[in-house]
Amino acid sequence: MLKTFTVLYGALAALASVGLAMIRRRRSVAEEELPTVAVVVAARNEERNLPNLIGALAAQEYPEDKISFWIVDDDSEDATWRIARSAEEKDKRFHALHSNPLSSVASPKKRALDTAIRACDAEWIVTTDADCQPGPGWLRAMASSMQETIGVVLGYAPLTGARNPVQALGAGESWSAAALCAAAVGIGYPFNAFGRNLAYRRQVYLDLGGYGGDGSMASGDDDLFLQRVSARTDWKAAFSADPRSFVPSAAPPASKLLSTKARHLSVGPKYAPGWVLIGVVSSALFMGLGLASIAAVLGLAKPAAVWSAWKRKWLFDLILASSALRVLGDPARAAMAMATASSAPFLLWAIWPKALFGNVRWKGRTFVRGRAAQPIDDELHDPAMSATE
């Protein structure tokens, strides 16, 4: 198992490095060539974050006649709707909507996104979250990748404000995910994305029937949609390596990081068969390395063999991080990513069982095994759960 791990992980590092080398920073686009863009935000109980996001969106350096902002209230119980309506009244570029209760899309977030996508008429849809803080050059930078053959533009969304080791691991994992995202685009097989910094052609979304059969999943408005575009259309994906296009957001509390990652991984079984196979094999080998390490400590495995596997893993991690630095920059998060990669063989034992067999919680709702057609309201299901969300 250890030999298989080192061989396959080494091959992955080499392939990813090739993909990262293929990523190029696009040149700026002339103003008259900029496409029309609609920024869509699904907001549920976001009264704390929404004012800052609205300010960041209003400051975008993009032609006013080519941009619109759509804030969709997803059954909020606070002042989210009032804040969205206030923005709409002050700035004609803003639009406030309620999530369509008659939509056939079961997942609340996807239903909210779908409501705005069908209401607007822009060429490109750009999604982000209420707790994000894009810089003023965000949309101009993303637009530079919206070339004729491109149907999806993927952006990086770093986690900021880590105050403890657990949050630092989360920030490192986000950096690693972006590195793999860019590498996959570089080799022409995109599979993962950040929903808080994602752009795609509106017509592509409509042609594919929106989220299709994935509409009941708690997550997947990014990864699963990207894979559908890649598998069912001739459109290509691009990764924006322009630092102005990076969209930071605050790192979740340490208590929520594992459940957040489990929610993201809960869509894994819905990936394309090839990616499912790669995920199963790689996760098994990573978890096997963690198990072998514990066995070595207990005297049940050869410490020398385990140590050799770890040294090779760290070498491959370093190769990947060095290649990704050229695209993503940020050496501090790269160091966090190295630490995250070292903890992954052990953390996966805690995350995968919950992702595959446990319930997934998101914004005060519980999805049974991450894919319930009718999510359970936590306040009706378990008041204590809702209080700690």
Residue pairs with C-beta under 8 A, 6 or more apart in sequence:
1 285
1 288
1 292
2 288
2 289
2 292
2 305
2 306
2 308
2 309
4 285
5 285
5 286
5 288
5 289
5 309
5 313
6 308
6 309
6 312
6 313
8 281
8 282
8 285
9 282
9 285
9 312
9 313
9 316
10 312
10 316
12 282
12 316
13 316
13 317
13 319
13 320
14 319
15 183
15 187
16 179
16 180
16 183
16 320
16 323
17 183
17 319
17 320
17 323
18 183
18 186
18 187
19 182
19 183
19 184
19 185
19 186
19 187
20 179
20 182
20 183
20 186
20 323
20 324
20 326
20 327
21 186
21 323
21 326
22 186
22 187
23 182
23 185
23 186
23 239
23 241
23 327
24 241
25 241
25 242
26 144
26 145
26 147
26 238
26 240
26 241
26 242
27 144
28 140
28 144
29 140
29 143
29 144
29 146
31 63
34 62
34 63
34 66
34 140
34 143
35 66
35 122
35 123
35 124
35 143
35 146
36 66
36 67
36 68
36 121
36 122
36 123
36 124
37 62
37 66
37 67
37 68
37 122
37 123
37 124
37 125
37 126
37 139
37 143
37 199
38 67
38 68
38 69
38 70
38 116
38 117
38 120
38 121
38 122
38 124
38 125
38 126
38 202
39 57
39 67
39 68
39 69
39 70
39 126
39 127
39 128
39 139
40 70
40 72
40 113
40 116
40 117
40 120
40 125
40 126
40 127
41 53
41 69
41 70
41 71
41 72
41 127
41 128
41 129
41 130
42 72
42 74
42 99
42 108
42 109
42 112
42 113
42 129
43 50
43 71
43 72
43 73
43 74
43 76
43 80
43 84
43 112
43 130
44 73
44 74
44 75
44 76
44 80
44 108
44 109
44 112
44 363
44 364
45 76
45 77
45 78
45 80
45 363
45 364
46 76
46 78
46 80
46 130
46 131
47 76
47 78
47 79
47 80
47 83
49 130
49 131
50 71
50 80
50 83
50 84
50 130
51 83
52 133
53 128
53 130
53 131
53 132
53 133
54 69
54 71
54 83
54 87
54 94
56 132
56 133
56 134
56 135
56 136
57 69
57 94
57 134
58 87
58 91
58 93
58 94
59 136
60 67
60 134
60 136
60 138
60 139
60 140
61 136
61 137
61 139
61 140
62 139
62 140
62 143
64 93
67 93
67 139
68 93
68 94
68 95
68 120
68 122
69 87
69 93
69 94
69 95
70 95
70 97
70 116
70 119
70 120
71 84
71 87
71 88
71 94
71 95
71 96
71 97
72 97
72 98
72 99
72 112
72 113
72 115
72 116
73 80
73 81
73 84
73 96
73 97
73 98
73 99
73 112
74 99
74 108
74 109
74 111
74 112
74 363
75 99
75 108
81 96
81 98
84 94
84 96
85 96
87 94
87 96
88 94
88 95
88 96
95 116
95 119
95 120
97 115
97 116
97 119
98 115
99 108
99 111
99 112
99 115
100 111
100 114
100 115
103 111
103 114
103 115
104 215
105 111
105 114
105 210
105 211
105 215
106 215
106 216
106 372
106 373
106 374
106 375
107 211
107 215
107 216
107 217
107 218
107 221
107 367
107 375
108 362
108 363
108 365
108 375
109 218
109 221
109 362
109 363
110 210
110 211
110 214
110 215
110 217
110 220
110 221
111 215
113 127
113 221
114 210
114 211
117 125
117 202
117 205
117 206
117 210
118 206
120 202
121 202
122 202
123 201
123 202
123 203
124 143
124 146
124 199
124 200
124 201
124 202
125 199
125 200
125 201
125 202
125 205
126 139
126 142
126 198
126 199
127 195
127 196
127 197
127 198
127 199
127 221
127 222
128 134
128 196
128 197
128 247
129 195
129 196
129 249
131 249
131 250
132 157
132 196
132 197
132 247
132 248
132 249
133 247
133 248
133 249
134 197
134 247
135 244
135 246
137 244
137 245
138 244
138 245
138 247
140 244
141 240
141 242
141 243
141 244
141 245
142 153
142 155
142 197
142 199
142 240
142 245
144 240
144 242
145 153
145 238
145 239
145 240
145 245
146 153
146 199
146 238
147 238
149 235
149 236
150 235
150 236
150 237
150 238
151 200
151 201
151 204
151 229
151 233
151 235
151 236
151 237
152 190
152 193
152 198
152 199
152 200
152 201
152 204
152 226
152 229
152 235
152 236
152 237
152 238
153 198
153 199
153 200
153 237
153 238
153 239
153 240
154 181
154 182
154 185
154 190
154 193
154 194
154 197
154 198
154 226
154 237
154 238
154 239
154 240
155 194
155 197
155 198
155 199
155 239
155 240
155 245
155 246
155 247
156 178
156 181
156 182
156 194
156 197
156 240
156 245
156 246
156 247
156 328
157 174
157 178
157 194
157 196
157 197
157 246
157 247
157 248
157 249
158 171
158 174
158 175
158 178
158 246
158 247
158 248
158 249
158 330
158 333
159 167
159 170
159 171
159 174
159 248
159 249
159 250
159 251
159 252
160 171
160 248
160 249
160 250
160 251
161 167
161 250
161 251
162 168
162 170
162 171
162 251
162 336
163 251
164 254
166 254
166 257
167 251
167 252
167 253
167 254
167 257
168 336
168 339
169 257
169 336
169 339
169 340
169 343
169 347
170 251
170 252
170 257
170 260
170 261
170 340
171 251
171 333
171 336
172 333
172 335
172 336
172 337
172 338
172 339
172 340
172 341
173 261
173 337
173 340
174 333
175 324
175 328
175 330
175 333
175 334
175 336
175 337
176 320
176 324
176 337
176 340
176 341
177 192
177 194
178 194
178 324
178 328
179 320
179 321
179 323
179 324
179 327
179 328
179 337
180 192
181 190
181 192
181 193
181 194
181 239
182 239
182 241
182 324
182 327
182 328
183 323
183 324
184 190
184 191
184 192
185 237
185 238
185 239
186 239
188 236
189 230
190 226
190 227
190 230
190 237
191 223
191 226
191 227
191 230
191 271
191 272
191 275
192 222
192 223
192 226
193 222
193 223
193 225
193 226
194 222
194 247
195 221
195 222
196 247
196 249
197 245
197 246
197 247
198 222
198 226
200 225
200 229
201 235
204 229
204 233
204 235
205 225
207 233
208 225
208 228
208 229
208 232
208 233
211 220
211 221
211 224
211 225
212 228
214 220
214 224
214 225
214 228
214 267
214 270
216 371
216 372
216 373
217 224
217 266
217 267
217 270
217 367
217 370
217 371
218 263
218 266
218 267
218 360
218 362
218 367
218 370
218 371
218 375
219 263
219 264
219 266
219 267
219 360
219 362
219 370
220 267
220 270
223 267
223 271
224 267
224 270
224 271
226 237
227 271
227 272
227 275
229 235
229 237
230 237
231 272
239 327
241 327
241 328
243 329
251 257
252 260
255 388
258 347
258 350
258 351
258 354
259 354
259 360
259 361
261 351
261 355
262 351
262 354
262 355
262 358
262 360
263 355
263 360
263 361
263 362
263 370
264 355
265 351
265 352
265 355
266 355
266 356
266 360
266 367
266 369
266 370
266 371
267 370
268 276
268 279
268 355
268 356
269 276
269 356
271 279
283 348
283 352
286 344
286 345
286 348
287 345
287 348
287 349
287 352
288 345
289 306
289 309
289 310
289 313
289 345
290 345
290 346
290 348
290 349
292 301
292 305
292 306
292 309
293 306
293 310
293 345
293 346
295 301
295 306
296 302
296 303
296 306
296 307
313 341
314 338
314 342
317 337
317 338
317 341
317 342
318 338
321 334
321 337
321 338
324 334
324 337
325 331
325 334
328 334
355 370
356 369
357 369
358 369
359 366
359 367
359 368
359 369
359 370
360 366
360 367
360 369
360 370
361 367
361 378
361 385
361 389
363 389
364 377
364 378
364 379
364 386
364 389
365 375
365 376
365 377
365 378
366 375
366 376
366 377
366 378
366 381
366 382
366 385
367 375
367 376
368 375
368 376
378 385
378 386
378 389
379 386
